[in-house]
Structure formats: C-alpha cells, structure tokens
Amino acid sequence: MCGHGIGTHLHEDPDIPNFIQKKRGIKLAAGMTLAVEPMINIGTYKVCWLDDDWTVVTYDGSLSAHYENTILITEEGCEILSIL
C-alpha cells in the first residue's frame, strides 16, 4: 500500500510508502505533487484484496479507513491541496 505521484496519469511515480524507509527512495523536490494515502486499521495491519482487484479489507475483519491527501512540495515546505 502506498501513495503516488500526481500528474497526467493515474498512479504516477514515485511510489510513496505508508511505512518508514530511512534514507531510501527519491529526494523530494519543489514542484512535485504527491498523493499520500494512509490506511488506518483498528486491528491487524495485514490486508487482502477482494475478487474485484480494487477493494482492500483487513484479514481480521476489523474496521479500517483509507484516505488521500494531495500535497505540493514547494521551496518553502509543502502545501496540502486537498483541504483548501
């Protein structure tokens, strides 16, 4: 599960993991627009996809929420575009 770059196509590079990866991956730069997509589960972090190849559920059936914020990287820091 990860977020992704935002551009002219669905789910562009770079992948934005929902877990810590110290000093790995690309360096963020001004002008990048990213989708950060955390999934928060009450129970296990383990998930599986349903037969529609789109719906994700937790293995233990616990409640879960998945949402997305769109963030623009600027020279001064970042701007959350999806809550404006």
KOLPA-241149 format. One record per atom (N, C-alpha, C): atom name; z, x, y. Coordinates in Angstrom, 2 decimals, always signed. Example, Ala and Ser with C-alpha at 12.3 -4.5 7.8 and 13.67 -1.06 7.14 Angstrom:
+-------+---------+---------+---------+
: atomo :      up :    east :   north :
+-------+---------+---------+---------+
:     N :   +7.80 :  +13.19 :   -5.69 :
:    CA :   +7.80 :  +12.30 :   -4.50 :
:     C :   +7.80 :  +13.20 :   -3.30 :
:     N :   +7.08 :  +12.85 :   -2.25 :
:    CA :   +7.14 :  +13.67 :   -1.06 :
:     C :   +7.87 :  +12.90 :   +0.03 :
+-------+---------+---------+---------+
% end
This chain:
+-------+---------+---------+---------+
: atomo :      up :    east :   north :
+-------+---------+---------+---------+
:     N :   +0.00 :   +0.85 :   -1.17 :
:    CA :   +0.00 :   +0.00 :   +0.00 :
:     C :   +0.00 :   +0.90 :   +1.23 :
:     N :   -0.91 :   +0.59 :   +2.15 :
:    CA :   -0.97 :   +1.42 :   +3.35 :
:     C :   -1.68 :   +0.68 :   +4.46 :
:     N :   -1.47 :   +1.17 :   +5.67 :
:    CA :   -2.23 :   +0.72 :   +6.82 :
:     C :   -3.53 :   +1.50 :   +6.87 :
:     N :   -4.24 :   +1.37 :   +8.00 :
:    CA :   -5.57 :   +1.97 :   +8.07 :
:     C :   -6.03 :   +2.09 :   +9.51 :
:     N :   -7.12 :   +2.81 :   +9.68 :
:    CA :   -7.75 :   +2.91 :  +10.98 :
:     C :   -8.43 :   +1.60 :  +11.34 :
:     N :   -8.59 :   +1.38 :  +12.66 :
:    CA :   -9.27 :   +0.19 :  +13.17 :
:     C :  -10.52 :   +0.66 :  +13.90 :
:     N :  -11.64 :   +0.05 :  +13.61 :
:    CA :  -12.90 :   +0.42 :  +14.26 :
:     C :  -13.89 :   -0.71 :  +14.11 :
:     N :  -15.06 :   -0.40 :  +13.60 :
:    CA :  -16.12 :   -1.40 :  +13.45 :
:     C :  -16.21 :   -1.98 :  +12.05 :
:     N :  -15.44 :   -1.42 :  +11.10 :
:    CA :  -15.45 :   -1.90 :   +9.72 :
:     C :  -14.02 :   -2.21 :   +9.26 :
:     N :  -13.89 :   -3.03 :   +8.24 :
:    CA :  -12.59 :   -3.38 :   +7.67 :
:     C :  -12.01 :   -2.18 :   +6.94 :
:     N :  -10.75 :   -1.88 :   +7.20 :
:    CA :  -10.00 :   -0.83 :   +6.49 :
:     C :  -10.67 :   +0.54 :   +6.59 :
:     N :  -10.79 :   +1.06 :   +7.78 :
:    CA :  -11.38 :   +2.37 :   +8.00 :
:     C :  -10.35 :   +3.48 :   +7.77 :
:     N :  -10.84 :   +4.71 :   +7.65 :
:    CA :   -9.96 :   +5.88 :   +7.62 :
:     C :   -9.34 :   +6.05 :   +9.00 :
:     N :   -8.16 :   +6.60 :   +9.08 :
:    CA :   -7.39 :   +7.19 :   +7.99 :
:     C :   -6.47 :   +6.16 :   +7.34 :
:     N :   -6.08 :   +6.43 :   +6.09 :
:    CA :   -5.04 :   +5.62 :   +5.45 :
:     C :   -3.71 :   +5.96 :   +6.10 :
:     N :   -2.87 :   +4.94 :   +6.31 :
:    CA :   -1.55 :   +5.11 :   +6.92 :
:     C :   -0.52 :   +4.65 :   +5.88 :
:     N :   +0.07 :   +5.59 :   +5.10 :
:    CA :   +1.01 :   +5.21 :   +4.05 :
:     C :   +2.26 :   +4.51 :   +4.60 :
:     N :   +2.84 :   +3.64 :   +3.80 :
:    CA :   +4.07 :   +2.95 :   +4.15 :
:     C :   +5.30 :   +3.68 :   +3.61 :
:     N :   +5.19 :   +4.97 :   +3.47 :
:    CA :   +6.30 :   +5.78 :   +2.98 :
:     C :   +6.21 :   +7.16 :   +3.61 :
:     N :   +7.28 :   +7.89 :   +3.61 :
:    CA :   +7.35 :   +9.19 :   +4.27 :
:     C :   +6.52 :  +10.23 :   +3.53 :
:     N :   +5.72 :  +10.96 :   +4.28 :
:    CA :   +4.97 :  +12.10 :   +3.77 :
:     C :   +5.10 :  +13.21 :   +4.82 :
:     N :   +6.14 :  +14.00 :   +4.74 :
:    CA :   +6.40 :  +15.02 :   +5.75 :
:     C :   +5.28 :  +16.04 :   +5.80 :
:     N :   +4.74 :  +16.24 :   +7.01 :
:    CA :   +3.72 :  +17.25 :   +7.29 :
:     C :   +2.49 :  +17.13 :   +6.40 :
:     N :   +2.09 :  +15.89 :   +6.12 :
:    CA :   +0.88 :  +15.65 :   +5.31 :
:     C :   -0.02 :  +14.68 :   +6.06 :
:     N :   -1.26 :  +14.70 :   +5.74 :
:    CA :   -2.20 :  +13.78 :   +6.35 :
:     C :   -2.76 :  +14.31 :   +7.66 :
:     N :   -3.48 :  +13.44 :   +8.34 :
:    CA :   -4.12 :  +13.87 :   +9.58 :
:     C :   -3.14 :  +13.82 :  +10.75 :
:     N :   -3.44 :  +14.57 :  +11.79 :
:    CA :   -2.64 :  +14.56 :  +13.00 :
:     C :   -3.15 :  +13.43 :  +13.89 :
:     N :   -2.24 :  +12.61 :  +14.39 :
:    CA :   -2.64 :  +11.52 :  +15.26 :
:     C :   -3.09 :  +12.08 :  +16.60 :
:     N :   -4.12 :  +11.45 :  +17.19 :
:    CA :   -4.68 :  +11.92 :  +18.45 :
:     C :   -4.95 :  +10.74 :  +19.37 :
:     N :   -4.90 :  +11.00 :  +20.67 :
:    CA :   -5.19 :   +9.96 :  +21.66 :
:     C :   -6.55 :   +9.34 :  +21.38 :
:     N :   -6.61 :   +8.02 :  +21.50 :
:    CA :   -7.85 :   +7.28 :  +21.26 :
:     C :   -7.92 :   +6.63 :  +19.90 :
:     N :   -7.07 :   +7.06 :  +18.96 :
:    CA :   -7.06 :   +6.44 :  +17.63 :
:     C :   -6.42 :   +5.05 :  +17.72 :
:     N :   -6.97 :   +4.10 :  +16.98 :
:    CA :   -6.39 :   +2.77 :  +16.86 :
:     C :   -6.09 :   +2.55 :  +15.38 :
:     N :   -4.84 :   +2.18 :  +15.09 :
:    CA :   -4.37 :   +2.11 :  +13.71 :
:     C :   -3.71 :   +0.77 :  +13.42 :
:     N :   -3.81 :   +0.34 :  +12.17 :
:    CA :   -3.08 :   -0.83 :  +11.68 :
:     C :   -1.93 :   -0.32 :  +10.82 :
:     N :   -0.71 :   -0.63 :  +11.23 :
:    CA :   +0.47 :   -0.28 :  +10.45 :
:     C :   +0.89 :   -1.55 :   +9.72 :
:     N :   +0.97 :   -1.49 :   +8.38 :
:    CA :   +1.16 :   -2.69 :   +7.57 :
:     C :   +2.34 :   -2.57 :   +6.60 :
:     N :   +3.56 :   -2.68 :   +7.10 :
:    CA :   +4.69 :   -2.58 :   +6.17 :
:     C :   +4.82 :   -3.83 :   +5.28 :
:     N :   +5.35 :   -3.60 :   +4.10 :
:    CA :   +5.69 :   -4.69 :   +3.18 :
:     C :   +7.18 :   -4.56 :   +2.91 :
:     N :   +7.93 :   -5.59 :   +3.24 :
:    CA :   +9.38 :   -5.56 :   +3.11 :
:     C :   +9.79 :   -6.51 :   +2.00 :
:     N :  +10.47 :   -5.98 :   +0.99 :
:    CA :  +10.86 :   -6.78 :   -0.18 :
:     C :  +12.38 :   -6.87 :   -0.27 :
:     N :  +12.86 :   -8.04 :   -0.63 :
:    CA :  +14.31 :   -8.20 :   -0.85 :
:     C :  +14.73 :   -7.47 :   -2.12 :
:     N :  +13.90 :   -7.47 :   -3.12 :
:    CA :  +14.22 :   -6.85 :   -4.41 :
:     C :  +13.51 :   -5.53 :   -4.60 :
:     N :  +12.81 :   -5.41 :   -5.69 :
:    CA :  +12.14 :   -4.16 :   -6.06 :
:     C :  +10.99 :   -3.81 :   -5.12 :
:     N :  +10.69 :   -2.52 :   -5.04 :
:    CA :   +9.51 :   -2.08 :   -4.29 :
:     C :   +8.25 :   -2.17 :   -5.16 :
:     N :   +8.41 :   -2.41 :   -6.45 :
:    CA :   +7.27 :   -2.46 :   -7.36 :
:     C :   +6.50 :   -3.77 :   -7.19 :
:     N :   +5.17 :   -3.65 :   -7.11 :
:    CA :   +4.33 :   -4.81 :   -6.87 :
:     C :   +3.18 :   -4.87 :   -7.87 :
:     N :   +2.54 :   -6.02 :   -7.94 :
:    CA :   +1.33 :   -6.16 :   -8.74 :
:     C :   +0.37 :   -7.11 :   -8.02 :
:     N :   -0.91 :   -6.96 :   -8.32 :
:    CA :   -1.95 :   -7.78 :   -7.73 :
:     C :   -2.25 :   -8.95 :   -8.66 :
:     N :   -2.48 :  -10.12 :   -8.07 :
:    CA :   -2.86 :  -11.29 :   -8.86 :
:     C :   -4.35 :  -11.21 :   -9.20 :
:     N :   -4.81 :  -12.13 :  -10.01 :
:    CA :   -6.18 :  -12.11 :  -10.51 :
:     C :   -7.24 :  -12.21 :   -9.41 :
:     N :   -6.84 :  -12.66 :   -8.21 :
:    CA :   -7.83 :  -12.75 :   -7.12 :
:     C :   -8.09 :  -11.39 :   -6.47 :
:     N :   -7.40 :  -10.34 :   -6.95 :
:    CA :   -7.55 :   -8.97 :   -6.45 :
:     C :   -7.22 :   -8.82 :   -4.96 :
:     N :   -6.46 :   -9.75 :   -4.41 :
:    CA :   -6.08 :   -9.70 :   -3.00 :
:     C :   -4.59 :   -9.96 :   -2.82 :
:     N :   -4.06 :  -10.94 :   -3.56 :
:    CA :   -2.67 :  -11.35 :   -3.41 :
:     C :   -1.76 :  -10.36 :   -4.13 :
:     N :   -0.72 :   -9.90 :   -3.42 :
:    CA :   +0.25 :   -8.95 :   -3.97 :
:     C :   +1.60 :   -9.64 :   -4.05 :
:     N :   +2.27 :   -9.50 :   -5.20 :
:    CA :   +3.60 :  -10.07 :   -5.41 :
:     C :   +4.53 :   -9.00 :   -5.97 :
:     N :   +5.82 :   -9.20 :   -5.82 :
:    CA :   +6.79 :   -8.25 :   -6.37 :
:     C :   +6.94 :   -8.50 :   -7.88 :
:     N :   +7.19 :   -7.44 :   -8.63 :
:    CA :   +7.38 :   -7.56 :  -10.08 :
:     C :   +8.55 :   -8.47 :  -10.41 :
:     N :   +9.62 :   -8.42 :   -9.60 :
:    CA :  +10.80 :   -9.22 :   -9.92 :
:     C :  +10.75 :  -10.62 :   -9.30 :
:     N :   +9.66 :  -10.95 :   -8.61 :
:    CA :   +9.51 :  -12.29 :   -8.03 :
:     C :  +10.34 :  -12.51 :   -6.78 :
:     N :  +10.93 :  -11.44 :   -6.22 :
:    CA :  +11.76 :  -11.59 :   -5.03 :
:     C :  +10.92 :  -11.88 :   -3.80 :
:     N :  +11.58 :  -12.40 :   -2.77 :
:    CA :  +10.89 :  -12.69 :   -1.53 :
:     C :  +10.37 :  -11.41 :   -0.89 :
:     N :   +9.25 :  -11.54 :   -0.21 :
:    CA :   +8.60 :  -10.38 :   +0.39 :
:     C :   +7.85 :  -10.82 :   +1.64 :
:     N :   +7.72 :   -9.90 :   +2.58 :
:    CA :   +6.94 :  -10.17 :   +3.79 :
:     C :   +6.02 :   -8.99 :   +4.05 :
:     N :   +4.82 :   -9.27 :   +4.45 :
:    CA :   +3.84 :   -8.24 :   +4.77 :
:     C :   +3.21 :   -8.62 :   +6.11 :
:     N :   +3.20 :   -7.69 :   +7.04 :
:    CA :   +2.60 :   -7.98 :   +8.34 :
:     C :   +1.90 :   -6.75 :   +8.88 :
:     N :   +1.17 :   -6.94 :   +9.96 :
:    CA :   +0.37 :   -5.85 :  +10.51 :
:     C :   +0.56 :   -5.78 :  +12.02 :
:     N :   +0.72 :   -4.57 :  +12.53 :
:    CA :   +0.67 :   -4.32 :  +13.97 :
:     C :   -0.46 :   -3.35 :  +14.25 :
:     N :   -1.19 :   -3.60 :  +15.33 :
:    CA :   -2.27 :   -2.72 :  +15.74 :
:     C :   -1.76 :   -1.83 :  +16.87 :
:     N :   -1.90 :   -0.52 :  +16.68 :
:    CA :   -1.32 :   +0.45 :  +17.61 :
:     C :   -2.41 :   +1.38 :  +18.12 :
:     N :   -2.43 :   +1.57 :  +19.45 :
:    CA :   -3.34 :   +2.51 :  +20.08 :
:     C :   -2.56 :   +3.78 :  +20.41 :
:     N :   -3.06 :   +4.93 :  +19.98 :
:    CA :   -2.45 :   +6.21 :  +20.30 :
:     C :   -3.01 :   +6.64 :  +21.66 :
:     N :   -2.13 :   +6.92 :  +22.63 :
:    CA :   -2.55 :   +7.33 :  +23.97 :
:     C :   -2.03 :   +8.74 :  +24.27 :
:     N :   -2.44 :   +9.29 :  +25.39 :
:    CA :   -1.95 :  +10.60 :  +25.82 :
:     C :   -0.45 :  +10.57 :  +26.07 :
:     N :   +0.08 :   +9.39 :  +26.48 :
:    CA :   +1.50 :   +9.25 :  +26.79 :
:     C :   +2.36 :   +8.85 :  +25.60 :
:     N :   +1.77 :   +8.45 :  +24.51 :
:    CA :   +2.51 :   +7.97 :  +23.33 :
:     C :   +1.70 :   +6.96 :  +22.56 :
:     N :   +2.20 :   +5.72 :  +22.51 :
:    CA :   +1.47 :   +4.67 :  +21.81 :
:     C :   +1.68 :   +3.34 :  +22.48 :
:     N :   +0.77 :   +2.42 :  +22.21 :
:    CA :   +0.83 :   +1.07 :  +22.77 :
:     C :   +0.58 :   +0.10 :  +21.62 :
:     N :   +1.49 :   -0.85 :  +21.44 :
:    CA :   +1.34 :   -1.85 :  +20.39 :
:     C :   +0.44 :   -2.97 :  +20.94 :
:     N :   -0.77 :   -3.06 :  +20.44 :
:    CA :   -1.75 :   -4.01 :  +20.95 :
:     C :   -1.54 :   -5.42 :  +20.42 :
:     N :   -0.97 :   -5.55 :  +19.24 :
:    CA :   -0.87 :   -6.86 :  +18.59 :
:     C :   +0.25 :   -7.73 :  +19.13 :
:     N :   +1.08 :   -7.24 :  +20.05 :
:    CA :   +2.15 :   -8.07 :  +20.62 :
:     C :   +1.98 :   -8.29 :  +22.11 :
:     N :   +0.81 :   -7.99 :  +22.63 :
:    CA :   +0.56 :   -8.18 :  +24.07 :
:     C :   +0.22 :   -9.60 :  +24.37 :
+-------+---------+---------+---------+
% end
